[in-house]
Amino acid sequence: MTAKIQRFNSQDVKIETTEPLYEGFFNMVRYDFKHKKYDGSWTDTISREVFERGHAVAVLPYDPVTQEFVLIEQVRIGAVPTSDTPWLIEIIAGIIDDGETERDVCVREAQEEAGIALTHLTKALSYLASPGGTTERLHIYVASTDATKASGVHGLAEESEDILVLRVAEETVREWLDNGKIDNAASIIALQWFFMHKQTLLQQWQHGDK
């Protein structure tokens, strides 16, 4: 007879201590913790360094009239060791500041990074970015926009942002997904969700409120 597998929740983790290791643009914290094991016993104390950068929202703007996406391109230092170029093609995104809602971030970042307005904001999903090493959760939205208004270079000077806005045809984006030109998680996940739900989504936008 197969033994019943134990199912756990957050009560089955005991955080003994947390220690700040570094505070800067992002933070690093060490967690000392124990957790319950599948055989019912508890582990010894485990120490892990965890990257703390808050939680973020990313939004994929699409123009149903021109059938184009508004994407952005900017340098990402984390891509240098493994990429031919660290200038990545991405969707608009930003960290949730204190007092902001997810929708607030979508609207703010769309203006700051691309100079565009959004309508029909639609929540797609949320996911943990890399839970073995960071607490960050990303919330993915899609939205309608007027792509003809998207152009130029944007970003906040105080954050050293230098962001190029791209209007990209839907079929070109499909090619970029297939050939790996778009290779960051939030963009891949958002675009795959869009293509899976496109018909239903556009019907909702056509008949729904802005």
C-alpha positions as CSV (number, residue, x, y, z in Angstrom):
1,M,0.0,0.0,0.0
2,T,1.4,3.4,-1.0
3,A,2.1,5.7,1.9
4,K,0.2,9.0,2.0
5,I,2.4,11.9,1.0
6,Q,2.6,14.7,3.6
7,R,1.3,18.0,2.3
8,F,2.8,21.1,3.9
9,N,2.0,24.8,4.3
10,S,3.8,27.9,5.7
11,Q,3.2,26.6,9.3
12,D,5.6,23.8,8.5
13,V,8.6,26.2,8.2
14,K,10.1,27.7,11.4
15,I,12.2,30.8,10.7
16,E,14.7,31.1,13.6
17,T,16.5,34.3,12.7
18,T,16.9,36.7,9.8
19,E,20.1,38.8,9.5
20,P,20.5,41.7,7.0
21,L,23.8,41.2,5.1
22,Y,23.7,44.1,2.7
23,E,21.4,47.1,2.1
24,G,21.7,49.0,-1.2
25,F,19.7,49.4,-4.3
26,F,18.6,45.8,-3.4
27,N,19.0,44.0,-0.1
28,M,20.5,40.6,0.9
29,V,19.2,38.8,4.0
30,R,20.3,35.5,5.6
31,Y,17.5,33.2,6.8
32,D,18.2,30.5,9.4
33,F,15.2,28.1,9.3
34,K,14.0,24.6,9.8
35,H,11.2,22.8,7.9
36,K,9.2,19.6,8.3
37,K,10.3,16.6,6.2
38,Y,8.2,14.1,4.3
39,D,8.9,11.5,7.0
40,G,7.4,13.8,9.6
41,S,10.7,14.8,11.3
42,W,12.3,18.2,11.1
43,T,15.5,19.3,9.4
44,D,18.5,20.7,11.2
45,T,18.9,24.5,10.9
46,I,19.5,25.6,7.3
47,S,21.1,28.9,6.3
48,R,20.3,30.6,3.0
49,E,21.1,34.0,1.6
50,V,18.0,35.5,0.0
51,F,17.8,38.4,-2.4
52,E,15.2,41.0,-1.3
53,R,14.1,43.4,-4.0
54,G,10.4,43.7,-3.3
55,H,7.7,42.6,-5.7
56,A,7.1,43.8,-9.2
57,V,4.5,44.2,-11.9
58,A,5.0,43.8,-15.7
59,V,2.6,44.8,-18.4
60,L,2.4,43.8,-22.1
61,P,0.8,46.5,-24.2
62,Y,-0.9,45.4,-27.4
63,D,-2.6,47.5,-30.1
64,P,-5.5,45.4,-31.6
65,V,-5.9,47.9,-34.5
66,T,-2.3,47.8,-35.8
67,Q,-1.7,44.3,-34.4
68,E,1.5,45.4,-32.8
69,F,3.1,45.0,-29.3
70,V,4.9,47.9,-27.6
71,L,8.1,46.4,-26.2
72,I,11.2,48.1,-24.7
73,E,15.0,47.5,-25.0
74,Q,17.5,48.3,-22.2
75,V,20.8,47.1,-20.8
76,R,20.7,44.4,-18.1
77,I,24.0,43.8,-16.3
78,G,22.9,40.3,-15.3
79,A,22.8,39.2,-18.9
80,V,26.5,40.0,-19.6
81,P,28.0,36.6,-18.6
82,T,25.7,34.5,-20.8
83,S,24.3,36.7,-23.6
84,D,25.7,38.0,-26.9
85,T,24.3,41.3,-25.9
86,P,23.0,42.6,-22.6
87,W,20.5,44.9,-24.3
88,L,17.4,42.8,-23.8
89,I,14.0,43.1,-25.4
90,E,11.4,43.2,-22.6
91,I,8.0,44.2,-21.5
92,I,7.3,47.2,-19.4
93,A,7.9,46.5,-15.7
94,G,8.6,48.1,-12.3
95,I,8.8,47.5,-8.6
96,I,5.7,48.1,-6.5
97,D,6.3,51.1,-4.2
98,D,4.7,51.6,-0.8
99,G,1.1,52.6,-1.2
100,E,0.8,51.6,-4.9
101,T,-1.5,49.0,-6.3
102,E,-0.5,46.7,-9.1
103,R,-2.6,48.7,-11.6
104,D,-0.9,51.9,-10.4
105,V,2.5,50.5,-11.3
106,C,1.2,49.4,-14.8
107,V,0.1,53.0,-15.5
108,R,3.1,54.7,-14.1
109,E,5.7,52.5,-15.7
110,A,4.0,52.6,-19.1
111,Q,4.3,56.4,-19.0
112,E,7.9,56.4,-17.6
113,E,9.3,53.7,-19.9
114,A,7.3,54.1,-23.1
115,G,5.4,57.3,-23.0
116,I,2.1,55.5,-23.6
117,A,-1.4,55.2,-22.0
118,L,-3.1,52.0,-21.3
119,T,-6.7,50.8,-21.4
120,H,-8.4,47.5,-20.6
121,L,-5.8,46.4,-18.1
122,T,-6.2,42.7,-17.6
123,K,-4.5,40.6,-14.9
124,A,-3.0,37.5,-16.5
125,L,-1.2,35.7,-13.7
126,S,1.5,36.0,-11.0
127,Y,4.6,33.9,-10.4
128,L,7.6,33.6,-8.2
129,A,10.7,34.8,-10.0
130,S,13.3,32.4,-8.5
131,P,12.1,31.2,-5.1
132,G,15.3,29.3,-4.3
133,G,17.1,32.7,-4.0
134,T,14.7,35.6,-3.9
135,T,11.3,36.4,-2.4
136,E,10.2,38.4,-5.5
137,R,6.8,37.7,-7.0
138,L,5.9,39.2,-10.4
139,H,2.4,40.1,-11.4
140,I,1.7,40.0,-15.1
141,Y,-0.8,42.2,-16.9
142,V,-1.8,42.7,-20.5
143,A,-3.4,45.9,-21.8
144,S,-4.6,47.7,-24.9
145,T,-2.7,50.8,-26.2
146,D,-2.3,53.0,-29.2
147,A,1.0,51.8,-30.6
148,T,1.2,54.8,-33.0
149,K,2.0,56.9,-30.0
150,A,5.0,54.8,-29.0
151,S,8.4,56.0,-30.0
152,G,11.7,57.4,-28.7
153,V,13.9,56.8,-25.8
154,H,12.5,57.0,-22.2
155,G,13.3,56.4,-18.6
156,L,14.1,58.2,-15.4
157,A,17.5,60.0,-15.3
158,E,17.8,59.5,-11.5
159,E,17.6,55.7,-12.1
160,S,20.1,55.8,-15.0
161,E,17.4,54.4,-17.3
162,D,18.0,54.6,-21.1
163,I,15.1,52.7,-22.6
164,L,14.3,52.4,-26.3
165,V,10.7,51.9,-27.3
166,L,9.9,49.3,-30.0
167,R,6.7,48.8,-32.0
168,V,6.8,45.2,-33.1
169,A,4.4,43.4,-35.4
170,E,2.7,40.4,-33.8
171,E,4.2,37.9,-36.3
172,T,7.7,39.3,-35.6
173,V,7.2,38.8,-31.9
174,R,6.2,35.1,-32.6
175,E,9.5,34.7,-34.5
176,W,11.5,36.3,-31.7
177,L,10.0,33.9,-29.2
178,D,10.7,30.9,-31.5
179,N,14.4,31.9,-32.2
180,G,15.2,33.0,-28.6
181,K,15.7,36.7,-29.3
182,I,13.3,37.3,-26.4
183,D,14.8,35.4,-23.6
184,N,13.7,36.9,-20.3
185,A,11.1,35.2,-18.2
186,A,8.5,37.9,-17.7
187,S,8.4,38.7,-21.4
188,I,8.2,35.0,-22.5
189,I,5.5,34.2,-19.9
190,A,3.4,37.3,-20.8
191,L,3.6,36.7,-24.5
192,Q,2.8,33.0,-24.3
193,W,-0.2,33.8,-22.1
194,F,-1.4,36.4,-24.6
195,F,-1.2,34.1,-27.5
196,M,-3.0,31.4,-25.6
197,H,-5.9,33.7,-24.6
198,K,-5.9,36.2,-27.5
199,Q,-9.3,35.6,-28.9
200,T,-11.1,35.6,-25.6
201,L,-9.1,38.6,-24.4
202,L,-9.9,40.7,-27.5
203,Q,-13.6,39.9,-27.2
204,Q,-13.5,41.1,-23.6
205,W,-11.7,44.3,-24.5
206,Q,-14.3,44.9,-27.3
207,H,-17.2,44.5,-25.0
208,G,-15.8,45.5,-21.6
209,D,-15.1,48.7,-19.8
210,K,-11.8,50.5,-20.1
